[in-house]
Amino acid sequence: MRSERDEEPVRPTEEDEVAAVSSELIGGPAGRRALPGGWRAAALVVALLMIGMFALGMVQKLPCYNHGWFFGATTQYTHACYSDIPHLFSGRGFDRGLIPYFDRIPQSSGDMDYLEYPVLTGLFMEAAALLTPGGGSLQAREQYNWFANAGLLMVCAVITVICVARTHRRRPWDALPVALAPALALTATINWDLFAVALTAGAMLMWSRSRPVAAGVLIGLAGAAKLYPLLLLGPLLVLCLRAGRLRQFLGTLAASAGAWLLVNLPVMLTLSGGGLHIRPGWAKFYSFSQQRPVDYGSLWLLISQRTGDPLDDVNTYVAVVMILGTLAIGALALYAPRRPRLTQLAFLMVALFVLANKVYSPQYVLWLVPLAALARPRWRDFLIWQGCEVLYFLGIWYYLAYTGSGDKRQGLPLEGYQLALVLHLLGTLCLCALVVRDILAPHHDVVRRDGSDDPSGGVLDGAPDRVTLPAVRDARPLGERADEPVRWGAGSGGTV
């Protein structure tokens, strides 16, 4: 039975030196007589902060709202306020009332014959287009459409931070770095990634509440909006294998597949010529992803630029790195002295995809922000990583300004952009290294210092190991005597 102490939220100022020092701006750390509050108070605070930071991110786009998106070749880059939203409103036929995946886009509108996004993201874009007032100039409609999308994305951001606040039962303040993440504010309205991020955060919350079917449904829906959420099934598989909880994993897998098919099948298949065929509009996302060459932000672009090799076989290289990295993460999960926490493996898996992918758009950092805050809730490490991401955010736009300004050469030259790219890669790799260290040496893991096992693990929390590699070391928490039984999940209410 949980004690009152077990239910009291962990105060970040008591365990994080950066949080303690920063709290001096608002009066210092809470005293021992301060009311502890609960997850509702923390969720309210982080939600309000998220709205404030999101609004600041919208303000940062103001130089583009009236000018940069519509006039001047590089204004949207020199002010670092680029967004796909206004450009694709007309470029993908939403201004003409075209139905995504069903109607072919006229070549006069852009370089795509069909929308190149997954089905649920296309539905999100269509909903924002329906909220856009008709009439007036195309520029005015694109401005209204950006506001409609920004409003919907703000809802997604608030849902994300509330889900993160509730995922670790006693650690609602771990959502604070998400709410205050500068890279999130800067990239939130570049594209529609926050929709998939919100669904993924909801899936993590459902799993932490031991609701594997609901988690699977949300993973399937998130996978129908963006590819990366489906990667969470890998960590779930290996952790459930180690804990002997494969039945729960199979329930999640079946629910994910069912939800994904429910959304995709009506758009995927068309009846023609007396049989069922794959609709070319639905397949556009997958064919475009396959055919896309090495692009901005990736390790492969750096290699290509430094060697002069176009890397025509980059899909093979990406596949090899993903396979080897996935096997390494699986081996780590089975070898670690204590079963890793779900958010730790989820972060490593998505980070692997980010690092191995042949493109890294600035908004992809949104995929990692909630997982990083849960996997490694340390302000210093989080802020260093965010600093690297902000530098890359500025680097890509100033480099595009440099290449698009002709003889003026206003912006960042190639060497400067490559430095920003290296900082992005190193920042993510360093955070991955710290998470791996926490897994191999659990006494470094701040979440487990109170004896907890996996507060976001749901059915995994406190479960004994069933399958491990022969080389696994003693899982005894630091400081326990050798003749005492291992106490699994002592601080999170888990049972053996």
Secondary structure, DSSP 8 states (H G I E B T S, - for coil): ---HHHHS---GGGT-HHHHHHGGGGTSS--TTS----HHHHHHHHHHHHHHHHHHHHHHTHHIIIIITTSSSSHHHHTT---HHHHHHHHTTGGGT--TTTS---TTT-S-SS--S-HHHHHHHHHHHHTS--SS-HHHHHHHHHHHHHHHHHHHHHHHHHHHHHHSTT-GGGGHHHHH-HHHHHHTTTSSHHHHHHHHHHHHHHHHTT-HHHHHHHHHHHHTT-SGGGGGHHHHHHHHHHHT-HHHHHHHHHHHHHHHHHHHHHHHEEEETTEEEE-HHHHHHHHHHHH--S-TTSHHHHHHHHH----TTHHHHHHHHHHHHHHHHHHHHHHSSS---HHHHHHHHHHHHHHHSS---GGGHHHHHHHHHHH---HHHHHHHHHHHHHHHHHHHHHHHHHHSGGG--S--HHHHHHHHHHHHHHHHHHHHHHHHHHHSGGG-GGGTTS-S-TT-GGGTT-------TT------TT--TTS---TTTTTT---
